[in-house]
Amino acid sequence: MNQCLLFPDPRPLVERLGADFFRRAPQSPGVYLMRDAAEEILYVGKAKNLRNRLNSYRVASPDRMKTRQLKLLRQVVDIQLEEWPDEQAALAREAALLLHLRPRFNRAGTWPRQPQIIAWKVIDCGLSFQVMKETPRHWQFHGPLHGRAASTLIAMARLAWRAIHNQACYSRMPEGFGQSRSRTSLLVPRLRAELELLDQTASQLQAACDGQLNQFSLWLDKRTPQPTHPFELAARNLDLETLRIAAINRSAAVSSPTSCSGAKL
């Protein structure tokens, strides 16, 4: 039998912010900033559903929370909420805040990673992709990125392959093409493709990285047959989503939130 608690677990945030704050929290993606009485930001977090995430802080249970979390909850007197259109935009905003604020209760993400730049260039034998540390000359590029460079490189190269070799589906790519997450370079071979098509593909990728993903997607649909096999459709959509996230990581992290709310003593 479960032992009954002689004394209920403390609920410091409910006592300070009120139960209505948790009930009114939006059920949308967003970022939350926890402050102490001196208005210092103690912790920054990201949530797919803000209300669900905040409800996990209602009860400060010593049995299921670490000592560090309990110490945090005892100091929080204000929680500021920022709503964002989707989880990836919230993730980008959280990353930017962590690097800028370095809250003392956050551990991961508070120190900058080595920035990486994805560059691509048309050469005689095809379209070359590379991950670089500095802005290249005479290359088209996207960045700097502070993460996901390898996965973005792979997604861009695979989409370029589909555009250049429009009858060659994902399953007919060379074995292992774009599979390693440690890749720092890839080449989409020219084969029989005209250089003009390679130039067009490079330009469309630049537009996609600059936020014009719909334009790129429509262009790709005209170039390639619409995938019908579930694997082909999933692979294409995953690569497009990776490209979308890469654009968000550069732009959304420094833009303003869609809305903001908070509770304060």
Sequence and secondary structure as in RCSB ss.txt:
>XXXX:A:sequence
MNQCLLFPDPRPLVERLGADFFRRAPQSPGVYLMRDAAEEILYVGKAKNLRNRLNSYRVASPDRMKTRQLKLLRQ
VVDIQLEEWPDEQAALAREAALLLHLRPRFNRAGTWPRQPQIIAWKVIDCGLSFQVMKETPRHWQFHGPLHGRAA
STLIAMARLAWRAIHNQACYSRMPEGFGQSRSRTSLLVPRLRAELELLDQTASQLQAACDGQLNQFSLWLDKRTP
QPTHPFELAARNLDLETLRIAAINRSAAVSSPTSCSGAKL
>XXXX:A:secstr
     SS    HHHHHH HHHHHHS SS EEEEEE TT  EEEEEEESSHHHHHHTTSS  TTTS HHHHHHHHH
  EEEEEE SSHHHHHHHHHHHHHHH  TT  TT S    EEEEEEEETTEEEEEEESS  SSSEEEEEESS HH
HHHHHHHHHHHHHHTTT  GGGS TTTT  TT  EEEEE TT  HHHHHHHHHHHHHHHTT HHHHHHHHHHHS 
   SHHHHHHHHHHHHHHHHHHHHHHGGGS  SEEEEEE 
